[in-house]
């Protein structure tokens, strides 16, 4: 199978969707849901892409919770919010 031959934009090769061309790594990185839904690449190739997405979103959640916690007045609600923040912060350390 030939590789994609995108000209102007990544993914503009119609052979990718027709499964006549293998998508490049850039296409897989920028369109992982399409690759998964249409089964354009083996799922094993999508694992690192989705791991990167999950790690990025975990960092976004960590920042959002920290911002929220720091706005709360000192007290029980702030303490409980920081416990949630700590759980999110430590969630990525399992691996």
Chimera marker file (.cmm) of the C-alpha trace (Angstrom):
<marker_set name="trace">
<marker id="1" x="0.000" y="0.000" z="0.000" r="1" g="1" b="0" radius="0.5"/>
<marker id="2" x="1.339" y="3.445" z="-0.881" r="1" g="1" b="0" radius="0.5"/>
<marker id="3" x="1.805" y="6.207" z="1.641" r="1" g="1" b="0" radius="0.5"/>
<marker id="4" x="-0.453" y="9.241" z="1.623" r="1" g="1" b="0" radius="0.5"/>
<marker id="5" x="0.338" y="11.973" z="-0.857" r="1" g="1" b="0" radius="0.5"/>
<marker id="6" x="-1.045" y="15.060" z="0.849" r="1" g="1" b="0" radius="0.5"/>
<marker id="7" x="-0.423" y="18.220" z="-1.134" r="1" g="1" b="0" radius="0.5"/>
<marker id="8" x="-1.754" y="21.322" z="0.619" r="1" g="1" b="0" radius="0.5"/>
<marker id="9" x="-3.118" y="20.092" z="3.918" r="1" g="1" b="0" radius="0.5"/>
<marker id="10" x="-2.456" y="17.014" z="5.973" r="1" g="1" b="0" radius="0.5"/>
<marker id="11" x="-5.191" y="14.564" z="5.091" r="1" g="1" b="0" radius="0.5"/>
<marker id="12" x="-6.262" y="16.028" z="1.768" r="1" g="1" b="0" radius="0.5"/>
<marker id="13" x="-5.336" y="12.828" z="-0.067" r="1" g="1" b="0" radius="0.5"/>
<marker id="14" x="-8.702" y="11.120" z="-0.802" r="1" g="1" b="0" radius="0.5"/>
<marker id="15" x="-6.976" y="7.737" z="-0.987" r="1" g="1" b="0" radius="0.5"/>
<marker id="16" x="-6.573" y="7.769" z="2.800" r="1" g="1" b="0" radius="0.5"/>
<marker id="17" x="-10.320" y="7.509" z="3.414" r="1" g="1" b="0" radius="0.5"/>
<marker id="18" x="-10.695" y="5.007" z="0.559" r="1" g="1" b="0" radius="0.5"/>
<marker id="19" x="-8.012" y="2.924" z="2.306" r="1" g="1" b="0" radius="0.5"/>
<marker id="20" x="-5.842" y="2.973" z="-0.812" r="1" g="1" b="0" radius="0.5"/>
<marker id="21" x="-3.083" y="4.906" z="0.956" r="1" g="1" b="0" radius="0.5"/>
<marker id="22" x="-1.533" y="4.537" z="4.387" r="1" g="1" b="0" radius="0.5"/>
<marker id="23" x="-1.831" y="7.728" z="6.474" r="1" g="1" b="0" radius="0.5"/>
<marker id="24" x="1.410" y="9.383" z="7.528" r="1" g="1" b="0" radius="0.5"/>
<marker id="25" x="2.360" y="9.792" z="11.190" r="1" g="1" b="0" radius="0.5"/>
<marker id="26" x="1.245" y="13.437" z="11.099" r="1" g="1" b="0" radius="0.5"/>
<marker id="27" x="-2.232" y="12.453" z="9.970" r="1" g="1" b="0" radius="0.5"/>
<marker id="28" x="-2.450" y="9.813" z="12.695" r="1" g="1" b="0" radius="0.5"/>
<marker id="29" x="-1.296" y="12.338" z="15.319" r="1" g="1" b="0" radius="0.5"/>
<marker id="30" x="-3.735" y="15.071" z="14.219" r="1" g="1" b="0" radius="0.5"/>
<marker id="31" x="-6.720" y="12.833" z="13.375" r="1" g="1" b="0" radius="0.5"/>
<marker id="32" x="-6.583" y="9.875" z="15.794" r="1" g="1" b="0" radius="0.5"/>
<marker id="33" x="-10.362" y="9.583" z="16.143" r="1" g="1" b="0" radius="0.5"/>
<marker id="34" x="-10.825" y="9.346" z="12.379" r="1" g="1" b="0" radius="0.5"/>
<marker id="35" x="-8.050" y="6.751" z="12.157" r="1" g="1" b="0" radius="0.5"/>
<marker id="36" x="-9.705" y="4.721" z="14.893" r="1" g="1" b="0" radius="0.5"/>
<marker id="37" x="-13.289" y="5.046" z="13.627" r="1" g="1" b="0" radius="0.5"/>
<marker id="38" x="-12.406" y="4.233" z="10.018" r="1" g="1" b="0" radius="0.5"/>
<marker id="39" x="-9.752" y="1.657" z="11.026" r="1" g="1" b="0" radius="0.5"/>
<marker id="40" x="-7.139" y="3.353" z="8.878" r="1" g="1" b="0" radius="0.5"/>
<marker id="41" x="-4.229" y="2.106" z="10.999" r="1" g="1" b="0" radius="0.5"/>
<marker id="42" x="-3.839" y="-0.779" z="13.451" r="1" g="1" b="0" radius="0.5"/>
<marker id="43" x="-4.939" y="0.105" z="16.980" r="1" g="1" b="0" radius="0.5"/>
<marker id="44" x="-1.441" y="-0.602" z="18.299" r="1" g="1" b="0" radius="0.5"/>
<marker id="45" x="-0.193" y="2.479" z="16.432" r="1" g="1" b="0" radius="0.5"/>
<marker id="46" x="-2.818" y="4.634" z="18.120" r="1" g="1" b="0" radius="0.5"/>
<marker id="47" x="-1.855" y="3.706" z="21.695" r="1" g="1" b="0" radius="0.5"/>
<marker id="48" x="1.022" y="6.239" z="22.037" r="1" g="1" b="0" radius="0.5"/>
<marker id="49" x="-1.079" y="8.938" z="20.381" r="1" g="1" b="0" radius="0.5"/>
<marker id="50" x="-3.958" y="8.453" z="22.814" r="1" g="1" b="0" radius="0.5"/>
<marker id="51" x="-1.508" y="8.209" z="25.721" r="1" g="1" b="0" radius="0.5"/>
<marker id="52" x="-0.126" y="11.637" z="24.785" r="1" g="1" b="0" radius="0.5"/>
<marker id="53" x="-3.671" y="13.029" z="24.556" r="1" g="1" b="0" radius="0.5"/>
<marker id="54" x="-4.596" y="11.561" z="27.950" r="1" g="1" b="0" radius="0.5"/>
<marker id="55" x="-1.450" y="12.958" z="29.589" r="1" g="1" b="0" radius="0.5"/>
<marker id="56" x="-2.066" y="16.402" z="28.100" r="1" g="1" b="0" radius="0.5"/>
<marker id="57" x="-5.669" y="16.426" z="29.328" r="1" g="1" b="0" radius="0.5"/>
<marker id="58" x="-4.588" y="15.244" z="32.773" r="1" g="1" b="0" radius="0.5"/>
<marker id="59" x="-2.199" y="18.208" z="32.966" r="1" g="1" b="0" radius="0.5"/>
<marker id="60" x="-5.017" y="20.536" z="31.872" r="1" g="1" b="0" radius="0.5"/>
<marker id="61" x="-7.278" y="19.120" z="34.586" r="1" g="1" b="0" radius="0.5"/>
<marker id="62" x="-4.496" y="19.491" z="37.149" r="1" g="1" b="0" radius="0.5"/>
<marker id="63" x="-4.050" y="23.158" z="36.256" r="1" g="1" b="0" radius="0.5"/>
<marker id="64" x="-7.800" y="23.830" z="36.262" r="1" g="1" b="0" radius="0.5"/>
<marker id="65" x="-8.234" y="22.262" z="39.703" r="1" g="1" b="0" radius="0.5"/>
<marker id="66" x="-5.246" y="24.156" z="41.089" r="1" g="1" b="0" radius="0.5"/>
<marker id="67" x="-6.644" y="27.436" z="39.783" r="1" g="1" b="0" radius="0.5"/>
<marker id="68" x="-10.029" y="26.602" z="41.337" r="1" g="1" b="0" radius="0.5"/>
<marker id="69" x="-8.511" y="25.594" z="44.681" r="1" g="1" b="0" radius="0.5"/>
<marker id="70" x="-6.478" y="28.751" z="45.038" r="1" g="1" b="0" radius="0.5"/>
<marker id="71" x="-9.574" y="30.907" z="44.569" r="1" g="1" b="0" radius="0.5"/>
<marker id="72" x="-11.465" y="29.282" z="47.438" r="1" g="1" b="0" radius="0.5"/>
<marker id="73" x="-11.348" y="30.844" z="50.893" r="1" g="1" b="0" radius="0.5"/>
<marker id="74" x="-9.460" y="28.938" z="53.576" r="1" g="1" b="0" radius="0.5"/>
<marker id="75" x="-11.760" y="26.334" z="55.083" r="1" g="1" b="0" radius="0.5"/>
<marker id="76" x="-13.304" y="22.910" z="54.602" r="1" g="1" b="0" radius="0.5"/>
<marker id="77" x="-14.294" y="23.445" z="50.961" r="1" g="1" b="0" radius="0.5"/>
<marker id="78" x="-10.761" y="24.498" z="50.014" r="1" g="1" b="0" radius="0.5"/>
<marker id="79" x="-9.281" y="21.525" z="51.882" r="1" g="1" b="0" radius="0.5"/>
<marker id="80" x="-11.619" y="19.109" z="50.085" r="1" g="1" b="0" radius="0.5"/>
<marker id="81" x="-10.842" y="20.728" z="46.718" r="1" g="1" b="0" radius="0.5"/>
<marker id="82" x="-7.105" y="20.369" z="47.307" r="1" g="1" b="0" radius="0.5"/>
<marker id="83" x="-7.636" y="16.675" z="48.074" r="1" g="1" b="0" radius="0.5"/>
<marker id="84" x="-9.217" y="16.278" z="44.625" r="1" g="1" b="0" radius="0.5"/>
<marker id="85" x="-6.317" y="18.249" z="43.140" r="1" g="1" b="0" radius="0.5"/>
<marker id="86" x="-3.795" y="15.940" z="44.828" r="1" g="1" b="0" radius="0.5"/>
<marker id="87" x="-5.596" y="12.880" z="43.448" r="1" g="1" b="0" radius="0.5"/>
<marker id="88" x="-5.447" y="14.312" z="39.943" r="1" g="1" b="0" radius="0.5"/>
<marker id="89" x="-1.811" y="15.341" z="40.386" r="1" g="1" b="0" radius="0.5"/>
<marker id="90" x="-0.816" y="11.869" z="41.526" r="1" g="1" b="0" radius="0.5"/>
<marker id="91" x="-2.971" y="9.979" z="38.995" r="1" g="1" b="0" radius="0.5"/>
<marker id="92" x="-0.302" y="10.156" z="36.292" r="1" g="1" b="0" radius="0.5"/>
<marker id="93" x="2.356" y="8.703" z="38.559" r="1" g="1" b="0" radius="0.5"/>
<marker id="94" x="0.875" y="5.207" z="38.459" r="1" g="1" b="0" radius="0.5"/>
<marker id="95" x="2.699" y="4.396" z="35.239" r="1" g="1" b="0" radius="0.5"/>
<link id1="1" id2="2" r="1" g="1" b="0" radius="0.2"/>
<link id1="2" id2="3" r="1" g="1" b="0" radius="0.2"/>
<link id1="3" id2="4" r="1" g="1" b="0" radius="0.2"/>
<link id1="4" id2="5" r="1" g="1" b="0" radius="0.2"/>
<link id1="5" id2="6" r="1" g="1" b="0" radius="0.2"/>
<link id1="6" id2="7" r="1" g="1" b="0" radius="0.2"/>
<link id1="7" id2="8" r="1" g="1" b="0" radius="0.2"/>
<link id1="8" id2="9" r="1" g="1" b="0" radius="0.2"/>
<link id1="9" id2="10" r="1" g="1" b="0" radius="0.2"/>
<link id1="10" id2="11" r="1" g="1" b="0" radius="0.2"/>
<link id1="11" id2="12" r="1" g="1" b="0" radius="0.2"/>
<link id1="12" id2="13" r="1" g="1" b="0" radius="0.2"/>
<link id1="13" id2="14" r="1" g="1" b="0" radius="0.2"/>
<link id1="14" id2="15" r="1" g="1" b="0" radius="0.2"/>
<link id1="15" id2="16" r="1" g="1" b="0" radius="0.2"/>
<link id1="16" id2="17" r="1" g="1" b="0" radius="0.2"/>
<link id1="17" id2="18" r="1" g="1" b="0" radius="0.2"/>
<link id1="18" id2="19" r="1" g="1" b="0" radius="0.2"/>
<link id1="19" id2="20" r="1" g="1" b="0" radius="0.2"/>
<link id1="20" id2="21" r="1" g="1" b="0" radius="0.2"/>
<link id1="21" id2="22" r="1" g="1" b="0" radius="0.2"/>
<link id1="22" id2="23" r="1" g="1" b="0" radius="0.2"/>
<link id1="23" id2="24" r="1" g="1" b="0" radius="0.2"/>
<link id1="24" id2="25" r="1" g="1" b="0" radius="0.2"/>
<link id1="25" id2="26" r="1" g="1" b="0" radius="0.2"/>
<link id1="26" id2="27" r="1" g="1" b="0" radius="0.2"/>
<link id1="27" id2="28" r="1" g="1" b="0" radius="0.2"/>
<link id1="28" id2="29" r="1" g="1" b="0" radius="0.2"/>
<link id1="29" id2="30" r="1" g="1" b="0" radius="0.2"/>
<link id1="30" id2="31" r="1" g="1" b="0" radius="0.2"/>
<link id1="31" id2="32" r="1" g="1" b="0" radius="0.2"/>
<link id1="32" id2="33" r="1" g="1" b="0" radius="0.2"/>
<link id1="33" id2="34" r="1" g="1" b="0" radius="0.2"/>
<link id1="34" id2="35" r="1" g="1" b="0" radius="0.2"/>
<link id1="35" id2="36" r="1" g="1" b="0" radius="0.2"/>
<link id1="36" id2="37" r="1" g="1" b="0" radius="0.2"/>
<link id1="37" id2="38" r="1" g="1" b="0" radius="0.2"/>
<link id1="38" id2="39" r="1" g="1" b="0" radius="0.2"/>
<link id1="39" id2="40" r="1" g="1" b="0" radius="0.2"/>
<link id1="40" id2="41" r="1" g="1" b="0" radius="0.2"/>
<link id1="41" id2="42" r="1" g="1" b="0" radius="0.2"/>
<link id1="42" id2="43" r="1" g="1" b="0" radius="0.2"/>
<link id1="43" id2="44" r="1" g="1" b="0" radius="0.2"/>
<link id1="44" id2="45" r="1" g="1" b="0" radius="0.2"/>
<link id1="45" id2="46" r="1" g="1" b="0" radius="0.2"/>
<link id1="46" id2="47" r="1" g="1" b="0" radius="0.2"/>
<link id1="47" id2="48" r="1" g="1" b="0" radius="0.2"/>
<link id1="48" id2="49" r="1" g="1" b="0" radius="0.2"/>
<link id1="49" id2="50" r="1" g="1" b="0" radius="0.2"/>
<link id1="50" id2="51" r="1" g="1" b="0" radius="0.2"/>
<link id1="51" id2="52" r="1" g="1" b="0" radius="0.2"/>
<link id1="52" id2="53" r="1" g="1" b="0" radius="0.2"/>
<link id1="53" id2="54" r="1" g="1" b="0" radius="0.2"/>
<link id1="54" id2="55" r="1" g="1" b="0" radius="0.2"/>
<link id1="55" id2="56" r="1" g="1" b="0" radius="0.2"/>
<link id1="56" id2="57" r="1" g="1" b="0" radius="0.2"/>
<link id1="57" id2="58" r="1" g="1" b="0" radius="0.2"/>
<link id1="58" id2="59" r="1" g="1" b="0" radius="0.2"/>
<link id1="59" id2="60" r="1" g="1" b="0" radius="0.2"/>
<link id1="60" id2="61" r="1" g="1" b="0" radius="0.2"/>
<link id1="61" id2="62" r="1" g="1" b="0" radius="0.2"/>
<link id1="62" id2="63" r="1" g="1" b="0" radius="0.2"/>
<link id1="63" id2="64" r="1" g="1" b="0" radius="0.2"/>
<link id1="64" id2="65" r="1" g="1" b="0" radius="0.2"/>
<link id1="65" id2="66" r="1" g="1" b="0" radius="0.2"/>
<link id1="66" id2="67" r="1" g="1" b="0" radius="0.2"/>
<link id1="67" id2="68" r="1" g="1" b="0" radius="0.2"/>
<link id1="68" id2="69" r="1" g="1" b="0" radius="0.2"/>
<link id1="69" id2="70" r="1" g="1" b="0" radius="0.2"/>
<link id1="70" id2="71" r="1" g="1" b="0" radius="0.2"/>
<link id1="71" id2="72" r="1" g="1" b="0" radius="0.2"/>
<link id1="72" id2="73" r="1" g="1" b="0" radius="0.2"/>
<link id1="73" id2="74" r="1" g="1" b="0" radius="0.2"/>
<link id1="74" id2="75" r="1" g="1" b="0" radius="0.2"/>
<link id1="75" id2="76" r="1" g="1" b="0" radius="0.2"/>
<link id1="76" id2="77" r="1" g="1" b="0" radius="0.2"/>
<link id1="77" id2="78" r="1" g="1" b="0" radius="0.2"/>
<link id1="78" id2="79" r="1" g="1" b="0" radius="0.2"/>
<link id1="79" id2="80" r="1" g="1" b="0" radius="0.2"/>
<link id1="80" id2="81" r="1" g="1" b="0" radius="0.2"/>
<link id1="81" id2="82" r="1" g="1" b="0" radius="0.2"/>
<link id1="82" id2="83" r="1" g="1" b="0" radius="0.2"/>
<link id1="83" id2="84" r="1" g="1" b="0" radius="0.2"/>
<link id1="84" id2="85" r="1" g="1" b="0" radius="0.2"/>
<link id1="85" id2="86" r="1" g="1" b="0" radius="0.2"/>
<link id1="86" id2="87" r="1" g="1" b="0" radius="0.2"/>
<link id1="87" id2="88" r="1" g="1" b="0" radius="0.2"/>
<link id1="88" id2="89" r="1" g="1" b="0" radius="0.2"/>
<link id1="89" id2="90" r="1" g="1" b="0" radius="0.2"/>
<link id1="90" id2="91" r="1" g="1" b="0" radius="0.2"/>
<link id1="91" id2="92" r="1" g="1" b="0" radius="0.2"/>
<link id1="92" id2="93" r="1" g="1" b="0" radius="0.2"/>
<link id1="93" id2="94" r="1" g="1" b="0" radius="0.2"/>
<link id1="94" id2="95" r="1" g="1" b="0" radius="0.2"/>
</marker_set>
